[in-house]
Amino acid sequence: MHVYEETGIAEAMRCVMLNDRLLGVGVKEARMEILGGMMPKDDTFRRANLERAYELGRSF
């Protein structure tokens, strides 16, 4: 989600989620991909997000 990148939210999320919670306790490698557009009762982005998550999981 480019809005998160532009506003600095993505970097803040990475800092907390990756650096503090994973890399800070011994995990050797961590990445974060922000998948957006998910809203209750709206499946517009659901399929694309699931496919992207699947591919990211296979390549990690």
C-alpha positions as CSV (number, residue, x, y, z in Angstrom):
1,M,0.0,0.0,0.0
2,H,1.8,3.1,-1.2
3,V,-0.1,5.4,1.2
4,Y,1.6,3.6,4.1
5,E,5.0,4.0,2.5
6,E,4.4,7.7,1.7
7,T,3.3,8.5,5.3
8,G,5.9,6.5,7.1
9,I,3.4,4.1,8.6
10,A,5.0,1.1,6.8
11,E,8.4,1.9,8.2
12,A,7.0,2.3,11.7
13,M,5.2,-1.1,11.4
14,R,8.4,-2.7,10.2
15,C,10.3,-1.3,13.1
16,V,8.0,-2.6,15.7
17,M,6.9,-5.9,14.1
18,L,10.2,-6.9,12.6
19,N,13.0,-5.3,14.5
20,D,11.4,-5.4,18.0
21,R,9.3,-8.6,17.8
22,L,11.3,-10.8,15.5
23,L,14.9,-9.7,14.8
24,G,15.3,-8.4,18.3
25,V,14.8,-11.9,19.8
26,G,17.0,-13.9,17.5
27,V,15.0,-14.5,14.4
28,K,17.7,-14.5,11.6
29,E,15.6,-13.1,8.7
30,A,12.2,-11.4,8.6
31,R,10.3,-9.5,5.9
32,M,6.9,-7.8,5.9
33,E,4.6,-7.2,3.0
34,I,1.6,-5.0,3.6
35,L,-1.5,-6.3,1.8
36,G,-4.3,-3.8,1.8
37,G,-7.8,-3.4,0.9
38,M,-9.3,-6.0,3.2
39,M,-12.6,-4.8,4.6
40,P,-15.4,-6.8,6.3
41,K,-18.1,-7.9,3.9
42,D,-16.0,-6.8,0.9
43,D,-14.0,-9.5,-0.9
44,T,-12.6,-7.2,-3.7
45,F,-9.0,-7.7,-2.7
46,R,-9.3,-11.1,-0.9
47,R,-8.2,-13.4,-3.8
48,A,-5.3,-11.2,-4.9
49,N,-4.0,-10.9,-1.3
50,L,-4.3,-14.6,-0.7
51,E,-2.4,-15.3,-4.0
52,R,0.3,-12.8,-3.1
53,A,0.6,-14.2,0.4
54,Y,0.9,-17.7,-1.0
55,E,3.7,-16.7,-3.4
56,L,5.6,-14.8,-0.7
57,G,5.4,-17.8,1.5
58,R,6.7,-20.1,-1.1
59,S,9.6,-17.8,-1.9
60,F,10.6,-17.0,1.6
